[in-house]
Amino acid sequence: MFDNQKTRQELYDRIRESSKAEVVLQEMKRLGFWSKNDKEPSLPEQLIKQEAALVKELNALNAQKRKFHNKEAMLREMRIKRMATAKEKREENKKKREQQRFEKAAAWRQRKTGEILYLGEMVSAGLANTSNDTAKLSAYNLPVFNNENELASAMGITLSTLKFLAFNRKVSTVSHYRKFYLSKKSGGKRLISAPMPKLKTAQYWILQNILQRIPAHPAVHGFIQQHSILTNAAPHVGKEVVLNIDVKDFFPSIHFKRVKGLFQRIGYAEKFAAILALLCTEAATEEVALDGKAYFVQKGNRVLPQGAPTSPAITTLLCYKLDKRLQGLADTHQCAYTRYADDITFSGNDPQFNAQQMVWRIKKILSDEGFEVHPDKIAVMRKGSRQHVTGIVVNKKKSVSRDKRRKFRALLHNLETKPGFIPAWGNNNSGYAILGYANFMKMVDPLKTAGTLQKLQSLIASGKLQLITAVKPSKDKNDSKPWWNVT
């Protein structure tokens, strides 16, 4: 049985390789049913062999056709499968990206509640840097913050409040400053930017816990404890020549980047330096009404506002190099040098003092440090004329000018002798302004002005001089009441 199956299979293989007619012919020859002609095959035999060759060739062609047909089907199937896999992967990647975006947005929202990541255009660079220079901070005994939450906590406010106060808004519906003008002694008006209570509290914290702990240059007397206009005037008493120079636009000359750089130089990381600088600076704004609503639009860069408690202390520290250079200039010419905010004073005993040359050198130093001399406020006062420094006469000793004392005594005389007399001192009709000037006179020259102050106090007691207290203006624009009340 096995041999028969094998023989049958072999016959099938032989027929598949050639043709049935050729296999039959070969078997008939082998079994003797077909005569063998070794010299030349017969015609039928030739035809059978040709048919076998053709069948073999046809089988080869069919096999090749099937091969190519299967290859194209296979490629098509592979292509479809690959496209389906790619589509599935794209969908999977899309879902993964959406999940990543969702998680990233959730993480960002979470970070925003616990961190300050953005504070407005042009001021947010470096907020990722939180590395303090602890060596410098400890040298000045300054508080160290590891993050903005610690800074807010030290100030006694929430993180959201800190961000609200420090955020730099190009257009805002709120203003952190109340602005008004004060008349200058020399004429004109000075813009005062008074911070609102929350910002003012934060600025006082910066002043007391950071700025006042850093020593100032010995020549500086403005807004420093144990210093005053008296200590500023003292080195210039009895000198042959006194030179006074005022710096033009002193506070507006100091912009945000310089203030930020100051806080970085004393050891704070760029992030904390930026926050502190934003709390201490303010951009000029214009109030615009639109659809019945007020908007405050920034008009320039952030600078130190005149009226913030931190501004004088910041200028004192920023001008340390300026003070060193001006002190060196004074030492070279055997002069005394002091500075009270934007008032610069030189004095010396050399009668040949070249004021023009000195002014030129001071201008050059100020220009190098980013400041400009006020052209209308340069005064050279020699011994034969009245010499004054920050409102105090210094010819022979510290005193109030004779004209001022005479006018003040005349004011008190009119109060005493003229019923209904309405007093005014300078550009102010406040009784407190008059009382304040009397105390100033006592501080400068207590011996000559003690009687004047006593007389003023008796006029107040008798009701001939009523003190006027400034009060907060009404929010009602239709309220025509004045900003002050007589008490």
ABEGO torsion letter per residue (X at the ends): XAAAAAAAAAAAAAAAABBAAAAAAAAAAAAGABBBBAABBBAAAAAAAAAAAAAAAAAAAAAAAAAAAAAAAAAAAAAAAAAAAAAAAAAAAAAAAAAAAAAAAAAAAAAAAABBABAEBGAABGAABABBBAAAAAAAGBBBBABAAAAAAAAGBBAAAAAAAABBBABBABBABBBBBBBBAAEEBBBBBBBBAAAAAAAAAAAAAAAAABBBBAABABGBBGBBAAAAAAAABGBABBBBBBBBGAAAABBAAAAAAAAAAAGBBAAAAAAAAAAABBBBBBBBBBGGBBBBBBABBBBBBBGBAAAAAAAAAAAAAAAAAAAAAAAAAGBBBBBBEABBBBBBABAABBAAAAAAAAAAAAAAAGBBBBAABBBBBBAABBBBBGGBBAAABBBBBAAAAAAAAAAAAAAAABBGBBBBBEABABAAAAAAAAAAAAAABAAAAAAAAAAAAAAAAAGABBBBBBBBBBABAABABBABBBX
